[in-house]
Amino acid sequence: MDTLTRYPDRARTDREDLDHVLDAASTCTFATVLDGQPWLVPMFYARDGDRILLHGSTGAGALRHVAAGAPVAVSVMLLDGIVVAEDLYHSSANYRSAVVRGTIEQLRGKDALDALNRLSDTLIPDRSAEVPGPSGKQLAATSALALTILPRQWTVKARNAPPTRTDTPGPWAGVVPLRTVAEPPIPAPWISDDAPLPTSVQRLIAGFGSAASHEPTGVGTH
């Protein structure tokens, strides 16, 4: 992993820590440099072992640019709580974050199809087994990409602690935990209200309701 110089006590050095953060989120910020200018976009992703899988339109010039070997960075952050200190200076947040750097590989053939199914199933568990596969036209319009996770090309930071105690007493100090939850599903206009939920949607809802999905990794001190 890269060496952190600011708040090094928040660094997590085990590869398992990186996997925990990547597996707890589903969206990232994907960044590169295009024509001398910074370029970044929010994207869905999925981790597949030592690879981060992404996808986009084959018509996107920036994706062709990175597929040709331009360096990229993928960043992820999960906000676990707002830390309310006795003054504004020490107020903070409990969070988990990760950055992975490297170059992109363009996937093709069965590897591309498997990657796209993995992306879909990470967001909606096992949905690819319930619906028809993509058409040849759909596959031709979609770029499946993979960023390999290499040693010393990633960083992980986390904070999971109460506020720092100050010399100036305030009215209250503590942590307000935050998490994402699934609301009751809303059927499409052409689906009847009493239609049974497919297994994939049931698992999607259960996943957001699971406390394990929001469990912070490690403990910070600031």
N, C-alpha and C positions, 0 to 999 in steps of 0.2 A: 504494500500500500504506500501511498505518498505520505510524507511526514508533515504533520500539522504544527504550525508555529503559534497560532492563536488558540488559547484554551486547549492545550494538548491533552489535558485530563479528560476531555470529552471524546477523544479519539477512541475508536474501537479497532483493534488490530487483527482480529480473527476473521478469516474468510466467512465463517458461519454468521458473523454479525452483518456482513454485507448481504448475504442471502436473506436473512430475516427482514432487513429493510426493503430489499427489492421485492420480496414475496408479499409484503404487507400492503404495497401500493399497486396501482394499475396505470397511473399516468406519470409522465416524466416531461422534463424540458429537454429537447434535443437541439444541440447547438453546433454550429460550425462557422467557418468564415467563407463568404462567397463574394468574389470580385472585390476583395479588400474590405468588405463590410461584415459586421457580425450578423449572423442569421440564426434565429432560434424559433422553435415552434413547440407547443404542447402536443404530445402524442401518447396513445396507448402503447403499452409494451407488455411483454411477458418474459420471465426468466426461464430458460431451458438449460439447466446444468450450468455450463460455463459460458453460455451465450445469452445476450439480451436480444429478443426478437422484436422487430418493429415492422411497420408496413406503411405504404403510402401509394400515391398515384404514380404510374410510370411517366405521366406528363409533367411531373414536378422536376424542374431543372436542378434544384438544390439536391434532391435525392440522387439524381444521376451524378452530380458533382461528388457527393460523398461515396457513392458506389465505386467511383473511379479512384478512390484512395485518399481523399481529403480527411484530415484528422477531425474527430468529433468528440463531443462530451455529452453525456446523459446525466441529468441530475434529478433526484427524487427527494421530496421532503414530506414528512407526516407530522402534523401538529397534534400533540397529545394533550396539551393543557396550557392555559395562560397562568403564568406565575405572577401573583399580585404581591409585591413587596411593600414595605412601609414607606418607601419613597419611589419616585419614578425611575431614578437611576438604576436601582436594583431589580425593578420589575423585568420579567423575562418570559420565556416560554419553555415548556418541556417538549422535546421534539426528537425525531430521528431523521437523519439525512444521509445521502450517499451520492457520490459523483464517480462515474466511470468514464475513462478516456480511452481512445483507441481509434481504429479504422473499421470501416463497415465492409461486410461481405454481401454481395448480391446473391441471394439464393435462387435456385432454379429447379424445375422439374418437381419430383416428389418431395424433395427437401423444402421447397417453397410451399407446396400444398400442406405439408405437415406443420410447417411453421405458422401458416395462417390459421389452421385449425387449432393449434396450441394457443395462439393469441385469442381466438374466439372463446375457447374453453376456459381460459384463465379468467376472462371477464364474466362469462355465463357458463358455469360448470357443465361440461359434456353436451353443450348445445349442438355441436357438430354432428352428434349421433342421432339427433332428433329431426334434422332438416336436410333437404337436398344439398349436395355439395355444390361448389361454385361452377359456373359454366366456363368453357374455354375462353369466351370473351371477357368474363369477369377476371379470370386469372391473368389474361394478357394485359389488363388495365391496372394490375396491382403489382407493386414492387414489394417483395418479401426480403427483409434485410436482417443481418445478424451482426451484433457487436460482441466480439470475444472478450471475456473478462480475463485480463492478464495480470500477473504479479506486479506490484508497484505502479499500477495504473488505476487505482481506485482509492477513495477515502470514505470513511464512515464517521459520523459524529452523532452523539446523543446526549440529551440532558433529561434526567428524571429525578428531580429533587425539589424540596421546598424552597421558598425564597431565602435569600441571605438575610440574616438578622442585622438590623441597622441600629445606630445609636439614637435615632430619632423615632420614638414610638408613633405609630399611626393607628387609625381606627380599626384596621383589620389587615391580616396578611395570610396568604395561603395559596392554594392551587385550585383552579377551576378546570377539571378534566374535560376533555372534548373527545368525541368520537363520531364517526359517520354511521348512520343507521338507515335501514331500508324502510320506506313507507309502504303501505298496502299497494299492491300492483294495480294498475289501471289498464283494463283491456282496450285494445284498439277498437275503433267504432264498429267494425264489422264482426267483432268477437262478442258472443253473448256473455252477460255478466256472470252466468252460472257455469261457464266453461271451466273444466278442471285445469289447474295449473300444471304445466309440464314439470318433470323432475328437475330440469335445469334451472327453472325459475325458482322452484322451492329451495334448491341448494344455494342459489344466489341470495335469496332473502335470509336464509339461515346463516350464511357466511358473514353478512353485515351485522347480524345480531350476536355473533360470537365474540366474547371478550378476548379470546386468544388472538383474534385478528388485530387487536389494538394494544397488545401488551408491549410496552416499551422494552428495549434491550439495554441493559446496563444502567448505571447510576452516575450522574454528574454531580458536581459539587458547587456550581456557581449559578 
